Amino acid sequence: MKSLGIIAEFNPFHQGHQYLIEEAMKQTDSEVCVVVMSGNFMQRGSFAVSDKWIRAEAAAKKGVNLVVELPTIFACNSAEYFAKGGVEVLEGFGCIDYLAFGSENGNLRKLQSAADFLKENDEVLHCQIQALMKQGNSYPRARQIAAEELQPDFDANLISEPNNILALEYLKQLKTLKPFTVKRKGSGYHQSASMIRKELTAENPQKFAEMNKTYWELVAAKILQTDSKRLEEIFSAGEGLGNKLKNSIRMCSDREQLAQMLKSKRYTRTRIDRFLAQTVLCM
């Protein structure tokens, strides 16, 4: 009996997820599907549109045999650590054959080649990226420039499209699982999770406004109660972000205003949102 694993957020579960499960099960001839799913906080630092039990139930009704939770320290983190945590959980079972994931590229050979290149040149790329960021480049732009300088024919789309980025990180982490990728369909074929979240927000604006207000009050209280030195120890901090956060919080009345004040080429919006979530969760 073959089995496959999937690492996901299901925020919320939608047709694209169902397509990935069905296609991967069929193509790998697997009979069992195990999902490692984020809990109530997402990789980009936001909270889920519905709690983990509802999302897990939705997956179980659509062919998933077992859902286990990805620890929050990995779930609310960068693609590298999100992938590392998910792969370690799946490989820890010791009985799962495949890791299935969606990608914009859909070509496993090209993805594997790019992952090998990034892994083999990790230290060199890191140094070049840091130097380029000091020149004013954002992290995504610096990473693209560094990769193309080392390998001129490197496909920049592999490190600029979200599912490709995760795919590369999965491939870098794999030790025992066999990779299998499904090419993601366009938004005209499968409605994206972000589109569904927008619709849910539009349908019940008061509910989400109240949730955001409560979350902001919690974030603000934690920041005000914590000194700058301690804030700099949070995982997504560094480079003075904790100190800047402490100095900015009293001038802001909501999370959006704070994020806009902190956002820069050095501090991306995703990093800021993730930092705020980690501040609430770690303190």
N, C-alpha and C positions, 0 to 999 in steps of 0.2 A: 504494500500500500504506500503510495507516494503522498507527500504532503507539501504544502507551500505556506510561506509566511508573508505577511504584508505589514508595513509600518504606515500608520495613517493618523489623521486627526478626525476625519468624518465630521466636519464642522460646517454644515450638517452632512449626513450621508445622502448621496444623490445618485443619479443614473450613471454618471461616469465611474463612480466607485463600483457599482454593480457590474458594469461592463468589464472593468479590470479584473474583478473576482471571477466572473464567468469565463472570460477569455483565457486568463492565466490557468485556471483549473482545467480547461479543455486542452490547451496547448501543451501543458506539462503532464497531462494524464493523472492529475492529483485527485485524491478523494477527500482530503482533509485540508481545511483552510484555517490558519491561526493568525489573528491580527494583534499587533502591539499598537495600542491606541493611546493618544494623549488624554489626560484627565480633563480638568476644567480650565486649564490655561494652555494657550496655543503657542506655537513656535515664534510667532511674530509679537508676542507679548500681550495679546488680547485674551479676554475670557471667552469661553465657548458660548454659542448661541443657545445651547441646551446642555443639560448636565450629562455626565459620562454614561450614566445608566440608560438614558433615553437613546443616546447615540450607539451604544453597544447593542441594545435591543434591536434597533433598526438594522444593524449589520447582521445580527444573528438570524433575522427573518429573511435575509437575502443571500443565505448560503454560507455564512461564516460559522465555523464550528466552535471556536473559542476566541474570546476577546480578553486580553490581559492589559493592564495599564502600564504605559511607559512612565517611569518615575519623572516627576516634575522637573528635576534638575536637568534632565535631558530634553523633556518636552518643550520647555520654555527656554530654548537656547538656540545657538546658531545651527546651520545645516550640518556642520561637522559633528557637533555633539548630539544633535537629534538623531543622526544616522548611527553614530557610535553606540548610543544607548539602545536603539531599536534592534540593531544587528546583534549586540551582545545578548539581549533577552532571547531572541529567536535561536541563536546558536547554542544558548545555554540549555535549551530543551534537549538537545542531543539527538533528535529524531526527525527534524524538519529538513526536507531536501532542497527546496527552492526559496529564493526571495523574489517576489514579483513586485514590480513598481512601474508606474507610468512615466513617460518621458516625452518631451516635445520632439526629440530627434527620432526615437524609435529604432535606432540602429545599434544593437548591443556591441558589435565589433568596434564601431567608432567611439562609443562611450567608454568601453574598456581601455582602448588605446589612450584616450584623453586622461582617464583616471590613473593609468600607469605613469603617464608623463608627469602629472601633477604630484603624485606620490614620490616619484624618483627625484624630483627637483624641488621638494618641499622647502628645504632650508634656503636655497638660492632665491626662490620665488618670494619667500617671506622677507628676506632682506631687501629685495628690489621693491616689493610692495610698500614697505615702511618708508623707503627713500622717496618713492613717488608720492606717497601721502603727505610727506613733509613739504613737498613742492606744491601742495594744494589740491591734489587729486582725491576724489572719493575712493573708498575701498574697492567698490566694484570696478571703477575705471582703472585704478592702479593695478588690480589683479589682471585685467584684460591686457593692459600695456605690457606688464611683466611677462605674461604668457606668450604674447606675440613676439616679444624681443628674443625670447629663448627659442621659440619655434614659430617662424614667420607664417606658416600655413595653418596655424592653430585656429580652429573654428570658434570664434568668440561667442557664438550662440550657445555653446555648451556650458559657458559660465555666466550667461546673462539671463537665461530663461529658468524660471523657478524649479520646474520638475527635472530639467537636465542637471541643475546644480545638485539637487538631492540625489539623483541617480549616480552622479560621480562620487559623492560622499559615501553612498552605500557600497559601491564597487571598491572604494579604497579600504573599507572596513572588513569586507568579507574574508572569511577564512575557510569555512566548511560549506556554506550554502552556495548553491548554483544560482546565478542571476538569470532573471527572465524579465524583459521589458515589453510593455504594450505601448504603442504610439498613441498619445492622447488625441482625441478628436477635438475639432474646433468648437467654439462656443455655439455655433449654429446647430451642432449635432447633440452635444451634451451641455446642459446648463451648468455653469461653474458654481462652486461653493460660494464665491464672493457675490455672484449675482443673486443667489438664493438668500444670502444674508441681508443684502440690500432690500430685497422684497419683504423679508420678515420684519426688518426695521421700519419700513414704510407702512406695513400693516398694523403695527402696534408701536407707534413712536413714543407714547407715554411710558410704556414699560421699559424700553431701552434707555430712555432719557433718565429714568429713575435709577436704573442699574449703573449707568455711567456716572451719575451724581454721587451715588453711594461709593463707587469705586474711587472716584476722585477724592472724596473726603478721607478715605482710608489711606490713599497714596500720600496726600498732603500731610496728614497727621504723622505718618511714619517718617517722612523726610524732615519735618520740623523737630521731631523727637530725637533724631540721629545726627551725630556730629559728622563733619565733612570727612574726617579720617576714616570713620567706619564705613561711610558711603563709598569711599574709594576702594574698599575691599570686596564690594559686590562684584559678581563675576563679569558683568557687562560694563563695569565702570573703567577706570584707568584713563590716562591722558587728561586728567583734570575734570572729568565729567561729573564726579561726585561733588566737587567743590562748586562747579558751575550750577549744578542742580540746587544745591543748598542756597546759593545766592539768588537764584531766580524764583524759587517757590513762593516767596511773599508777594511777588508782583503779578501772580497769575490767579485767575479765578476758576480755571478748569484745565483738564488734561490737554485739550487741543491747544490752548494758549501756551501752556508750558512746553509742549513738544515743538511748537513753532519757534519759541524763543531759544530753545537748545539746538534745534536742527542746524546742521552745517555740512560741508563736504566731509568733515572728519566724523561727525556724529549723525548717522543716518536715522530716519524716522523709526525704522524697525529696531535699531539698537536702542533708541531712547525708550520706546514702548516696552521692550524686553527688560531694560534696566529698571523701569518703574515697577513692573510685575515682580521682578526678582527682589526689589527692595521690600515690597509688601510681604512676599513669601519667605524671605530669609531672616527677617528681623524677629 
